[in-house]
Amino acid sequence: MSADSERSWRNATRVVRAGLPDAAPGAPYLPGPVFAAPYHAAGDPAASPYTYGRFHNPSWHAYESALEALEGGPCVLFPSGMAATAALLATMVRPGQKVVMPSDCYYTTRLVASQEFAGAWFALSGIDVVMAPTRGDGLRAHLSGAALLWLESPTNPQLDVCDIAALTQAAHDVGALVAVDNTTATPLLQQPLALGADFAVVSDTKAMTGHADLVLGHVAARNPEHVELLRTWRTRMGVIPGPMEAWLAHRSLATLDVRVQRQCDTAMQMAALLASHPKVTGVRYPGLATDPSHAIAAQQMSRFGSVISFELADAASATRFFAASRLVYEATSFGGIHTSAERRARWGGDAVGEGFVRLSIGLEDVRDLSRDFEVALDAA
């Protein structure tokens, strides 16, 4: 089934059917994972769709086809979100060129760009990385001479939002490419390619697969030539996903819409609860009308996601909160079916207070979560 026809469906239908083969008597809906290193490929290798396991795999292809139907452009799958990020930087930015990125985007993305790719040890090193906050005009002010503008909206963990379409137009006006880390929103809630960006980068580890049991990432691109560069990089560097992981991700994708809709509904209610609690300050959730990012988020997002951030008085208060809660796992990921949270300052690298908490809403009943939070916040 073509990705074009799948993109004409509504989201709930698309995630259930995307990337599946046409129905055939006796065939499964989603064929199982293909484990192979070599394939039968006599004669001209170009005549065979599959030749060697580092080049291609049917399980990757099926999941990439499903992702294309969601993203609106062809996708390349990688074994992690950071592998996808590194591949994009390595293929789209040459030594000496300038990259503009948010100072509040994902910490490891900043590290890879400013240390590994700007350092002396890497063969494609020497890029010039300029950072500015997501909010305000800082990113736009540094675009002159840039080869790539990297955006993240909403940001992780502070949930700031930028005007993707406006910044993309400004970057294209000076000849820069634009990549958007869309992990927090997912392509279900926000479409960077439709907003004009050249690339969407997603850690499929988070909401895309949603069950806290996979590590994967992908890049979606508008330009087929860019896709080929990314695939060539993946093949030559050997940064390939496993077929079992790709198959499990494709299976998990079918529930993305129902998971995200439930999480968004609950997150809105929990954000309001947190905002009204006397022990909580600094609640950030783009869905709240009072949030400084709400107006822009409402323009470019269909819903506002599962992640909320808030602040407690200090590190000890956050520790007491986690100890008193029965439904919040203290863990470092987000987007999964289980509600989880962490005190982000424990890692360093983000400009947040000691009591800053990033909360990821799961699929628990909102009534149970509300009661649990009331107890945990009283303990805090």
KOLFI-251045 format. One record per atom (N, C-alpha, C, O): x negated, y, z negated. Coordinates in steps of 0.2 Angstrom, whole numbers, plus 2048, in hexadecimal, padded with zeros to 3 digits. Last residue first. Example, Ala and Ser with C-alpha at 12.3 -4.5 7.8 and 13.67 -1.06 7.14 Angstrom:
<sites>
7C07F57DD/7BC7FB7DC/7C08007D9/7BD8067D8/7BE7E47D9/7C27EA7D9/7BE7F07D9/7B97EF7D6/
</sites>
This chain:
<sites>
7E4852707/7DF857709/7DE85D705/7DA861706/7F084D702/7EA84B6FF/7E484F701/7DF8506FD/7F985470A/7F9855703/7F3853700/7F08566FB/7F584D716/7F3854715/7F485770E/7F085B70C/7FA840714/7F3841715/7F1849714/7EB84A711/808843713/80484070D/7FD84170E/7F9843709/80A84871F/80C84C719/808849713/80684D70F/80683D728/802844727/804848721/7FF84B71E/810834725/809832724/805839723/80183971F/81B83B72A/81B839723/814838721/81283A71B/81883C737/819842734/81884072C/815844728/81782E73B/81183273B/812839737/80D83B733/82482A73A/81F827736/81982B736/81682C730/829832744/82C83373D/827830738/826833733/82382E750/82283574D/824836746/82183A742/81C81E751/823822750/82182974D/81D829748/80D81D75B/81181C755/818820755/818826758/80581F765/80C81D767/81081C761/815819761/7FA82D761/7FB827764/803826766/80782A767/7F183C763/7F7839761/7F8832765/7F783276B/7E284175C/7E583E762/7EB83A760/7EB83575C/7DA84F756/7DF84A754/7E184775B/7E384B760/7CC85674E/7CF854755/7D384E754/7D1849752/7C9861742/7CB85B743/7CE85A74A/7D285E74C/7BE86A738/7C186A73E/7C3863740/7BE85F740/7B786D72D/7BD86A72C/7C1869732/7C7868732/7AB874731/7AA86E72E/7B186A72D/7B186472D/7AF87C742/7AE87C73A/7AE875738/7AF87073B/7A687B751/7AC87A74D/7AA87A746/7A5879744/79F87A75E/79F88075A/7A6880756/7AA884757/79686B75F/79C86F761/79D87575C/79B874756/78A86575A/78B867761/79186B763/79086E768/78F85874E/78B85E750/78D85F758/79085B75B/79684E749/79284C74E/78D852750/788851753/79F85373F/79A84E73D/79584C743/78F84A741/7A885C745/7A185F743/79C859741/79685B740/7B3855747/7AF85574C/7A885874A/7A385674E/7BB84973F/7B884F73D/7B3850742/7AD84D741/7C8840748/7C2841745/7C0848744/7C284D747/7D583474C/7D383B74B/7CC83B748/7C9836746/7E382C753/7DD82C750/7DA833750/7DD838752/7F0821757/7EF828754/7E8827751/7E682374D/7EF816764/7EF81775D/7ED81E75B/7E882175E/7EE817772/7F481576F/7F5816768/7FA816765/7E3825776/7E581E776/7EC81D772/7EF822770/7DD831777/7E182F77C/7E482877C/7E8826780/7CC830771/7D3833771/7D7830777/7D482D77B/7BF82C765/7C282C76C/7C883076B/7CA832766/7B982A758/7B782F75C/7BA830763/7B8834767/7C3828749/7BF82574E/7BE82B753/7C1830753/7CD82373D/7C882873E/7C3825743/7BF820742/7DE821740/7D881E740/7D3823741/7D3828745/7EC824737/7E782873B/7E182473B/7DE823735/7F581E72E/7F681D735/7F182173A/7F1820740/7F2821721/7F381A723/7F381972B/7F281372D/7E882D719/7ED82B71F/7ED824720/7E7820720/7DF82F70F/7E682F70D/7EB82C713/7F082A711/7D3830716/7D482B711/7DB82A70F/7DD82470E/7D583C71E/7D4835721/7D582F71C/7D882A71E/7D6845714/7DB844719/7DB83E71C/7E083A71C/7C984570E/7CF84370A/7D584170F/7D983D70D/7C284A719/7C1843716/7C6840712/7C883B713/7C785771A/7C885271F/7C784B71D/7CB84671F/7C285C70D/7C985B70F/7CB857714/7D0853714/7B485B710/7B785770B/7BF85670B/7C185170A/7B286571A/7B185E71B/7B4859716/7B7854718/7C0870718/7B986F718/7B986771A/7BE86471B/7CE87371B/7CA878717/7C2877718/7BE87B719/7D286F72C/7D386F725/7CD873721/7C9875724/7D887373C/7D3874737/7D6873730/7DB87572E/7DB86A74B/7DD86F746/7D886F741/7D386B741/7E186575B/7DC866757/7DE86B751/7E386F752/7E8858765/7E985E761/7E385F75D/7E085A75A/7EC84F773/7E785176E/7E985776B/7EB85C76E/7F584B77D/7F6847776/7F184A771/7F184776C/7FD856788/7F9851786/7FA84F77F/7FE85177C/80785F78E/80186178B/7FC85C787/7F885E784/80D85E79F/80E85D798/80785F795/802861798/8098647AB/8108627AA/8128617A3/8178627A1/7FE8737AD/7FF86C7AA/80786B7AA/80B86F7A8/7FE8807B1/7FA87B7B5/7FB8747B2/7F886F7B5/8068887AA/8068897B1/8038837B4/8058827BA/80388579D/80A88379F/80A8847A7/80F8817AA/7F688979B/7F888279B/7FE88179E/7FF87C7A2/7F889779B/7F58947A0/7F688D7A1/7F788A7A6/80089878F/80289B795/7FF89879B/8028967A0/7F8892784/7FF88F786/80189178D/80388D791/7ED89577E/7EC892785/7F3890788/7F388E78D/7F089A771/7ED89F776/7ED89C77D/7EC8A0782/80089476B/7F989276D/7F6897772/7FA899777/80D89676A/80989A766/801899768/7FD89D766/81388B770/814892773/80F897770/80E89C773/80A87C772/80D88176D/80E888770/80988A773/80387577B/80A87577B/80D87A777/81387C778/7F5876777/7F887A77D/7FF87A77E/80287F781/7F0877767/7F487376C/7F7877771/7FB87B770/7E887A759/7E887B760/7EB876763/7EA870763/7E8882749/7EB87C74D/7EB87F754/7ED884756/7E288973E/7DF889745/7E2883749/7DE88074D/7E688072F/7E5886733/7E288473A/7E087F73B/7EF878722/7EC878729/7EB87F72C/7F088372B/7F6879716/7EF877716/7EB87771D/7E587571D/80387C71A/7FF881717/7F7880716/7F3884715/80987972A/807876724/80287B720/7FE87E724/80D87C737/81187F731/80F87D72A/81187F725/80587673F/80587D73F/808880739/807886737/80986873D/80286B73B/80287273A/7FF875735/815868743/81586773C/80E869739/80E86C734/81186C751/81687074D/81586F745/815874741/80A860753/807867754/80B86C750/80887074C/814857753/80F85674E/80B85D74E/80985F748/81C85A75E/81F85A757/81985A752/81A85E74D/812858768/81685E767/81985F760/81886475D/80F84A767/80A850765/80D856764/80B85A760/81B84476B/819844764/814849762/81484C75D/81B847779/820849774/81F84976D/82084E769/80E84277C/81084977D/81584B779/815850775/81083477A/80B838776/80C83F777/80B843772/81B831784/81C83077C/817834778/819838773/81383478F/81A83878E/81B837786/81D83C783/80982B78F/80783278E/80E83678C/80D83B789/81081E790/80B82078A/80A828789/80B82A784/81681F79C/81A81F796/81682078F/81982378B/80B8217A4/8108267A4/81482579D/81582A79A/8038167A2/80081C7A1/8068217A0/80682579B/8058087A5/80980B79F/80781379E/809815799/7FD8057AF/8048057B1/8088087AB/80E80A7AC/7F08057AB/7F280B7AE/7FA80B7AF/7FD8117AF/7EC7F97A7/7EE7FE7A2/7F28047A5/7F68077A2/7E87F37B3/7EE7F07B0/7F17F57AB/7F77F67AA/7DD7FB7B6/7E37FB7BB/7E97F87B7/7EF7FB7B8/7D57F77AB/7D77FE7AC/7DD7FE7B0/7E28027AF/7D37E97AE/7D77EB7A8/7D97F27A8/7DF7F47A6/7CC7EB7BA/7D27E87BA/7D67E97B4/7DC7EB7B5/7C07F17B5/7C47F57BA/7CB7F27BB/7D07F57BB/7BB7E87AC/7BD7EE7AA/7C27F27AF/7C77F57AD/7B97DD7B5/7BE7DC7B0/7C07E37AD/7C67E47AC/7AE7E37BD/7B57E27C0/7BA7E07BB/7C07E27BC/7A57F17B6/7A77EA7B7/7AE7E97BA/7B27ED7B9/79E7FF7C0/7A37FC7BB/7A47F57BC/7A27F27C1/78D8047C3/7938017C5/7987FE7C0/7957FC7BA/78080A7C7/78580C7C2/78C80A7C3/79080E7C5/7768087D0/7798037CD/77E8047C7/77F8007C2/7718127D8/76F8127D1/77280C7CD/76F80B7C8/77780E7E5/77080E7E4/76D80E7DD/76880B7DB/78580F7E2/7828097E4/77B8097E3/7788047E1/78781C7DD/7898177D9/7858107DB/78380C7D7/7828237E8/77F8247E2/78081E7DD/77C81B7DA/78C8207F1/78681E7F3/78181E7EC/77D81A7EB/7978267EB/79781E7EC/79081C7ED/78E8177EA/7948337EC/7958307E6/7948297E6/7918257E2/7948347FA/78E8367F6/78E8337EF/7898307ED/7A18327FD/79C82D7FF/79582E7FC/7928297FA/7A783D7F7/7A98367F5/7A38317F7/7A182D7F3/7A38477FF/7A18477F8/7A28407F5/79E83D7F1/7AA84380B/7A284380B/7A0843804/79B840802/7B7846808/7B583F808/7AD83E809/7AA839807/7BC8517FC/7B8850802/7B5849802/7B28477FE/7C28507EF/7C68537F5/7C38517FB/7C684F800/7C18437E3/7BE8497E7/7C384A7ED/7C68467EF/7BF83D7D3/7C383E7D8/7C18447DC/7BE8497D9/7B68327C9/7B68387CC/7BA8387D2/7BA8337D6/7B78297B9/7B88297C1/7B78317C3/7B88357BF/7B381C7AD/7B48237AF/7B58237B7/7B381E7BA/7B481279E/7B48137A6/7B481A7A7/7B681E7A3/7B6806792/7B280C794/7B180C79B/7AE80879E/7C47FF788/7C080078F/7BC80678F/7BD80B78C/7CC80077E/7C87FA77F/7C47FA785/7C17F4787/7D680977B/7D0809777/7CC802778/7C9800773/7E180A783/7E180577E/7DB80477A/7DA7FF776/7E081378E/7E5815788/7E480F783/7E881077D/7DD81779B/7DE810799/7E280F793/7E680A792/7DF82579A/7E18217A1/7E281A79F/7E68177A2/7DB82A78E/7E282978F/7E3825795/7E8821796/7CB82478F/7D082778A/7D782578C/7D981F78D/7C381E798/7C381B792/7C981E78D/7CB81A789/7C38267A3/7C88217A3/7C881E79C/7CD81A79B/7BE8367A4/7BC8307A0/7C282B79F/7C782D79C/7BE83E7B4/7C283B7AE/7BE8367AB/7BC8317AE/7BD84C7BE/7B98477BB/7BD8447B5/7C08497B1/7C18527CE/7C48507C7/7C084B7C4/7BF8457C8/7BB85E7DA/7BA8577D6/7BE8577D0/7BF85D7CD/7BF86A7DF/7BC8657E4/7BB85E7E0/7BB8597E4/7CE8727DC/7C88707DA/7C586A7DF/7C98677E2/7DC8757DF/7D68787E3/7CF8757E1/7CB8767E5/7E686F7D8/7E58767D6/7DF8797DA/7DD87F7D9/7E58637DD/7EA8677E0/7EA86E7DE/7EC8727E1/7DA85F7D5/7D985F7DC/7DF8637E0/7DE8677E4/7E085F7C8/7DA8647CA/7D98647D1/7D886A7D4/7EE85D7C1/7EB85B7C8/7E68607CA/7E78657CE/7F58567B2/7F185C7B5/7EE8597BC/7EA8547BB/7FB84B7AE/7FD8517AB/7FA8577AF/7FD85D7AE/7F58407B5/7FC8407B4/7FF8477B2/8048497B3/7E78427B4/7EA8447BA/7F28447BA/7F58467BE/7E38487A3/7E48427A8/7E88457AE/7EB84A7AE/7DF851799/7E685179C/7E884B7A0/7EE8497A0/7D384D795/7D884E790/7DF84E793/7E384C790/7CB84C7A2/7CD84679D/7D2847798/7D6843797/7C78537AC/7CE8537AB/7D084E7A6/7D684B7A6/7BB85E7B0/7BC8587AC/7C38587A9/7C685D7A6/7BA8637C0/7BE8647BA/7BE85E7B6/7C08597B9/7AF86C7CB/7B18667C8/7B48677C2/7B386C7BE/7AC8757DA/7AF8757D3/7B186E7D1/7B486A7D5/79F87D7E3/7A38787E2/7A68787DB/7A387B7D7/79D88E7E9/79B8897E4/7A18847E4/7A78857E6/79E8997F1/79B8937F4/79A88E7EF/7968897F1/7A58A47EC/79E8A47EC/79A89E7EF/79489D7EE/7B289F7ED/7B08A57F1/7A98A77F1/7A68AA7F5/7B28947E5/7B28937EC/7B08997F0/7AD8997F5/7B489B7D9/7AE8977DA/7AD8967E2/7A78977E4/7C08A17DA/7BA8A57D9/7B48A27DB/7AF8A47DE/7C88957DB/7C889A7E1/7C289F7E0/7BE8A07E5/7C68907CE/7C488C7D4/7C38917DA/7BE8917DE/7CC8997C6/7C48987C6/7C28957CC/7BC8967CE/7D98987CA/7D689E7CB/7CE89D7CB/7CB8A07CF/7DB88A7C7/7DC88C7CE/7D98937CF/7D58947D4/7D98897B9/7D58857BE/7D58887C5/7D08897C8/7D88937AC/7DC8937B2/7D88907B8/7D38937BB/7D488979E/7D388E7A2/7D788E7A8/7DB8897A9/7D688678C/7D9885793/7D688B797/7D6890795/7D087D77E/7D1883782/7D3882789/7D187C78B/7CE872775/7D5873778/7D687A77B/7DB87C77C/7C386E76E/7C787476B/7CD87676F/7D187A76D/7BB863771/7C186276D/7C586876B/7CA867768/7C0864781/7BF85F77C/7B9861777/7B486177A/7CB86F78A/7C586D787/7C5868782/7CA86877E/7D886B796/7D686E78F/7CF86B78D/7CD86578F/7CA86D79F/7D087179D/7D586B79C/7D78687A1/7BA8727A5/7BE86D7A1/7C487079D/7C387579A/7B08747B3/7B58767AF/7B78707AA/7B786A7AC/7A28797BB/7A48747B8/7AA8777B3/7A887B7AF/79D87F7CB/7A08817C5/7A387B7C2/7A88777C5/78E87F7D4/79387B7D1/79687E7CB/7928817C7/7858887D9/7878837DD/78D87F7DB/79187C7DF/78589A7D7/7868937D4/78888E7DA/78B8907DF/7848A77DB/77F8A37DC/77F89C7D9/77B8987DA/7908AD7CF/78B8AF7D4/7858AA7D5/7828A97D0/7968A97C3/7978A57C9/7928A77CF/7918A27D3/7978AF7B7/7918AC7B8/7918A87BF/78C8A57C1/7A48B47B5/79F8B97B5/7988B67B7/7948B97BA/7AC8A87B3/7AC8AC7B9/7A68B17BA/7A48B27C0/7A88A57A6/7A78A17AB/7A78A47B2/7A28A37B6/7AD8B179F/7A68AF79F/7A48AA7A5/79F8AB7A8/7BA8B679C/7B78B67A3/7B08B47A4/7AD8B57A9/7C48AB791/7C18B1793/7BE8B179A/7BF8AC79E/7BF89A78D/7C48A078D/7C08A678E/7BA8A678D/7B389278E/7B9891792/7BE897793/7C0899798/7A489B78C/7AA89878A/7AF89778F/7B089B794/796896797/79A89B794/7A0898791/7A2892793/78589279D/78B890799/78F896797/78C89B795/77C88C7AA/77E8927A7/7858907A3/78988D7A7/76E8837AF/7748827AC/7768887A8/77288B7A4/76587F7BD/7668847B9/76D8847B6/7728857B9/75C86F7BF/7628747C1/7628797BB/7608787B6/7528667BD/75086D7BF/7568727C1/7558777C3/7528567C5/75385B7C0/7518627C2/7508637C8/75284A7CB/75684F7CE/7578557C9/75C8587C9/74A8427C3/7488437CA/74C8497CD/74A84C7D2/7478487B3/74C8457B7/74A8477BE/74884C7C0/73E84E7AA/73D8477AB/7418447B1/73F83F7B4/74185C7A8/73B85A7AC/73B8537AE/7388517B3/7528617A7/74B8607A4/74785D7AA/74885D7B0/75F8637AC/75A8697AC/7538677A9/74F86C7AA/7648567AA/7638597B0/75F85F7B1/75D8617B6/76285579B/75F8507A0/75E8537A7/7598527AA/766862796/76085F794/75E85A799/75885B79C/77286779C/76D86C79A/767869798/76186C798/77A85C7A0/7788617A5/7728657A3/76E8677A7/77A854794/77785179B/7758577A0/7708567A3/78085D78B/77985A78A/776858791/770859792/78C85F791/788865790/78186278F/77C865792/791852790/791856796/78C85B796/78885C79A/792851782/78D84D785/78C85078D/78784F78F/79C85B77E/79585B77C/790858780/78B85A782/7A8862789/7A685C786/79E85C784/79A85D789/7A7874788/7AA86E78B/7A7868787/7A3869782/7A3880784/7A887C77F/7AA876782/7AF873780/79D88678D/799885787/79D881782/79A87E77E/7A088179E/7A3884798/79E882792/79C87C791/7948857AB/7998807A7/79B8837A1/79788879E/78C8867BA/79088A7B5/7958857B2/7998827B5/77D8837C2/7838807BF/7868847BA/7838867B5/7728867CF/7758887C9/77C8857C8/7808847CC/76387D7D5/76A8807D6/76D8827CF/76B87F7CA/7578777D2/75787E7D3/75E8817D4/75E8877D3/75C8687DA/75886B7D6/7578737D8/7578757DD/76E8677DE/7678667E0/76386A7DB/76586F7D8/77D85F7DB/7798657DA/7728637DB/76F85E7D9/7848547DF/78785A7E1/7828607DF/7848667E2/77E8497D9/77F8497E0/78184F7E3/7808517E9/77D84B7CB/7778497CF/7788497D7/77384A7DA/78984E7C7/7848537C7/77E8517CB/77B8567CE/7908427CA/7928487CD/78C84D7CD/78B8517D2/7898397C1/7898387C9/78B83E7CC/7888407D1/78C83E7B5/78583F7B7/78583E7BF/7818417C2/79A83C7B5/7988437B4/7918437B7/78F8487BB/79A82E7B5/79E8327BA/79B8397BA/79A83C7C0/79482B7A9/7918297B0/79482C7B5/79082E7BA/79D8307A0/7978347A1/7938317A7/78F8357AA/7A88277A2/7A982E7A4/7A28327A5/7A28367A9/7A18177A9/7A381C7A3/7A48237A6/7A38247AC/79F8107B5/7A080D7AF/7A18117A8/7A280E7A3/7AA8177C2/7A48177BE/7A58137B8/7AA8137B5/7B28197D1/7B28177CB/7AB8167C8/7A78137CC/7B88267DB/7B38217DA/7B28207D3/7B28247CF/7C682A7E6/7C382A7DF/7BD8257DF/7BD8207E3/7CF8367F0/7CB8307EF/7C78307E9/7C48357E7/7DD83F7EA/7D783F7EE/7D38387EC/7D48357E7/7E783F7E1/7E88437E7/7E28437EB/7E18477F0/7E88387D5/7E483E7D5/7E58427DC/7E48487DB/7F182D7D7/7F28327D2/7EE8387D3/7F183E7D1/7EB8267E2/7F28287E2/7F482D7DD/7F98317DE/7DE8247DD/7DF8297E3/7E682B7E3/7E88317E5/7E181A7D4/7DF8217D1/7E08267D7/7E282C7D5/7E480F7DC/7E98127D8/7E78197D5/7EC81D7D5/7D780E7E2/7DD8107E6/7E38127E2/7E68177E4/7CF80A7D7/7CE8117DB/7D48137DF/7D58197E0/7D57FE7D5/7D68037D0/7D580A7D3/7D880F7D2/7D17F77E1/7D87F87DF/7D97FD7DA/7DE8017DB/7C37F87E0/7C67FC7E6/7CE7FC7E4/7D18027E6/7BF7F17D5/7BE7F87D5/7C37FB7DA/7C68007D9/7C37E47DA/7C77E77D4/7C57EE7D4/7CA7F27D2/7BB7E27E6/7C27E37E7/7C67E67E0/7CA7EA7E1/7AC7EC7E6/7AF7E67E3/7B77E77E4/7B97ED7E3/79B7F17EC/7A37F17EC/7A67EB7E8/7A27E67E8/78D7F07E9/7907F57EE/7987F67ED/79A7FC7EE/78A7E77E0/7887ED7DE/78B7F37E3/78B7F87E2/78E7DB7E7/7927DD7E1/7907E47DF/7947E77DB/7907DB7F8/78C7DA7F3/78F7DE7ED/7927E37EE/79A7DB802/7947D7803/7907D67FD/78E7D07FC/7AA7DD809/7A67DD803/7A07D8805/7A07D3808/7AF7DE816/7B17E3812/7AD7E380B/7AC7E8808/7A47DB824/7A77D981E/7A97DE819/7A57E3818/79E7E282E/7A47DE830/7A77DB82A/7AD7D982A/7927E6829/7977EB82A/79E7E882C/7A37EB82B/7897DC82A/78C7DD824/7927E2824/7967E2820/7897D0837/7897D8836/78D7D982F/7927D882E/7887C0830/7877C5836/7867CC833/7837CE82F/7927BD822/78E7BB827/78D7C082C/7927C482D/7957BD813/7957C3818/7907C181D/78A7C481D/79D7BA804/79B7B780B/79B7BD810/7A07C1810/7957C37F7/79B7C17FB/7987BE801/7937BF804/78C7C47E7/78C7C47EF/7937C17F1/7977BE7ED/7947C57DB/78E7C97DC/78D7C97E4/78E7CF7E7/7A47C67D3/7A07C47D9/79A7C87D9/79A7CE7D8/7B47C57CE/7AD7C57CB/7A87C27D1/7A97BC7D2/7C27CE7CE/7BD7CA7D2/7B67CB7D0/7B37D07CF/7D07CD7C4/7CA7D07C5/7C67CB7CA/7C67C57C9/7E07C97CC/7DC7C97C7/7D57CC7C9/7D47CD7CF/7ED7D37D4/7E87CD7D4/7E37CE7CF/7E17D47CD/7FC7D77CF/7F57DA7CF/7F07D47CF/7EF7D17CA/8067CE7D3/8077D57D4/8007D97D4/7FF7DC7D9/8007BF7DC/8027C37D6/8037CA7D7/8017CD7DD/8097B67E9/8037BA7E6/8057BE7E0/80B7C07DF/8147B07EE/80F7AC7EA/8097B07E7/8057AD7E3/8167BA7FB/8187B57F8/8137B17F4/80E7AF7F7/8117CB7F8/8107C57FC/8137BF7F8/8117BF7F2/8127DD7F8/8147D67F5/8137D17FA/8157D2800/8027E67F9/8097E47FC/80B7DD7F9/8077D97F8/7F97E97EA/7FA7E77F1/8017E67F3/8057E67EE/7F87F97E0/7FA7F17E1/7FB7EF7E8/7FC7F47ED/7F68067DF/7F08027E0/7F27FA7E1/7ED7F67E2/80480A7D5/7FE80C7D9/7F88077D9/7F78037D4/80F8067CD/80E8037D4/8078057D7/8058017DC/80F80D7C1/8108067C1/80E8037C8/80C7FD7C7/80C81A7C5/8078177C1/80880F7C1/80480B7BF/81781D7CE/81081D7D0/80B8197CC/8088157CE/82281E7C5/8228197CA/81A8187CC/8188127CD/81E8297BE/8208237BA/82081D7BF/81E8187BD/81C8347C7/8178317C3/81882A7C0/8148267C0/8248307D7/8248347D1/81F8307CC/81D82A7CE/81C82E7E7/82082C7E2/8208317DC/81B8347DB/8128327F0/8198357F1/81E8337EB/8238367EB/80782B7ED/8078327EB/80E8357EC/81083A7E8/80A81F7F4/80A81F7ED/80B8267EA/80E8277E5/807823802/80E822800/80F8227F8/8148247F6/7F9825800/7FE82B802/805829800/80882E7FE/7F48197FD/7F481E7F8/7F98247FA/7FB8277F5/7FD80B804/7F9811805/7F98167FF/7FF8167FC/7FC7FA800/800800800/7FC806800/7F78067FC/
</sites>
